[in-house]
Structure formats: C-alpha cells, structure tokens
Amino acid sequence: MVSAVKQPILAAPRRFTTCDIGDALVRLNVRHGGYLSGLRMFSPDERAGPSRIFGPAFTVRMVPANDNISPKPPKHFADAIPSGSVFFVSQPAGYISACWGGLMSTRASKAGAAGVVIDGRVRDLNEHRDLGIGLFARDLSILGSHTFTRSSELNVPVSYRLTETEKDEVKIEPGDIIVGDADGVVAIPPRLAEECVRLCESRWNIDEATRRCIENGEDIGPVIKRLRE
C-alpha cells in the first residue's frame, strides 16, 4: 500500500515521463510495463503540452444501472476521493455513455484530486479544460450515465483491459502510482517504486549522454551500441 512507501520514493517518479517509467517497469518484469494502452489525454489539452497527472490511485468500480446485486457506495463517488489522489474509474465495457462529466471534475478539483483517469467515456470536454484538470479517458460521449451505469465499489482492485486484445488486462490496485502525460498513462506498483526510480535515473543519464553525442554529429547506431549495450 502507499502508506508503506517512503514519501521521497513515492514522489520520485514525478520527475520522469511515462516512457521512462514504462521502459523501467518492462525491465522489472511488470506485465506490459504497466502501460494502460487505449487512454489519451483530453484535458487540459489533447495529447499536447507538459501537463501531467501523478498520484496514488483511488479506484471506482462502475456496474450496469440495472445491477441490483452489486453493492452501492455510502456516498457519491466524487465526494470520496482523498486529496492528492488520482481518480481511476472503471466503466463496464460496451457502453456508449459517459460515466464522468464536468460537475464531477468540478468536485474533484475542489477536493484536491491530482487527476482523473476514466476507463470508459467522458463528456463536457470544455468544462474540464476550463478547470485545467488533468483528465484521461478512452473516448468521449454526449450521453450521461443515467440509465446506463452506476457506481458500486470504492477503492477496490479493478481490471483494465488493453485495446489491442480482448483478454489481456492490467490489474489496478488502490494506491498504485498513476502517472499520465501526453504519451499516455502508466501504473507503478508501489513495491517497485524505488527500483523503478533507480532504473529511470540510470537510463536518463545514458539517454542524455547519447543525445549529446548525436547533437555533436555522431551516428546514432554506434553511439547506442557504445552507451546502451
């Protein structure tokens, strides 16, 4: 859990891009490098700029609206997020409706959310951008969640299905460190955060040395062979 991770280590991945982190997690044998393929930045800009989100995941599991068996949360899920956390909302597959809108982003911003990740669709795009909130989702919709889906469980493990396959999934645990930027979103298991940072730093130093050589006119092939292998 996040509480078991030292705060300097918890904060350290903030310095690196999702690409840096994904490469490090591949080397640590994390399935798919923790990459949540299929998500893209919609706010504050669309796949552009230096904006990023970073924080421990607070998960929300959505179910079909007609599901009368699954539990119901004690409060509206947008009122439950701890300050500094990233909302991670898991919407059932196959719905064209949104499960997140502008009013929810307004509440999340007031509550101090570090960002929002929707495994599903969102709407009210300009409202999110006006707030400047970091928001990632699979796609957009004009339809709200009413009659389509509802929230069920809060801060429980959820599965994220990858876009390239129907059966391949990444497990998101409450407290996983979520990092999102223009390139995409990655989830870091807290137990691997320290080693992930070490690998990111090592590769960053190598990449900077490689960049200097290329800028000085050297061919990239021999430089990579000399510095990376």
C-alpha positions, 0 to 999 in steps of 0.5 A: 500500500502507499502508506508503506512507501517512503514519501521521497520514493513515492514522489520520485517518479514525478520527475520522469515521463511515462516512457521512462517509467514504462521502459523501467517497469518492462525491465522489472518484469511488470506485465506490459510495463504497466502501460494502460494502452487505449487512454489519451489525454483530453484535458487540459489539452489533447495529447499536447503540452507538459501537463501531467497527472501523478498520484496514488490511485483511488479506484471506482468500480462502475456496474450496469444501472440495472445491477441490483446485486452489486453493492452501492457506495455510502456516498457519491463517488466524487465526494470520496476521493482523498486529496492528492489522489488520482481518480481511476474509474472503471466503466463496464465495457460496451457502453456508449455513455459517459460515466464522468462529466464536468460537475464531477471534475468540478468536485474533484478539483475542489477536493484536491484530486491530482487527476482523473483517469476514466476507463470508459467515456467522458463528456463536457470536454470544455468544462474540464479544460476550463478547470485545467484538470488533468483528465484521461479517458478512452473516448468521449460521449454526449450521453450521461450515465443515467440509465446506463451505469452506476457506481458500486465499489470504492477503492477496490482492485479493478481490471483494465483491459488493453485495446489491442486484445480482448483478454489481456488486462492490467490489474489496478490496485488502490494506491498504485502510482498513476502517472499520465502525460501526453504519451499516455498513462502508466501504473507503478506498483508501489513495491517497485517504486524505488527500483523503478526510480533507480532504473529511470535515473540510470537510463536518463543519464545514458539517454542524455549522454547519447543525445549529446553525442548525436547533437555533436554529429555522431551516428546514432547506431554506434553511439547506442551500441557504445552507451546502451549495450 
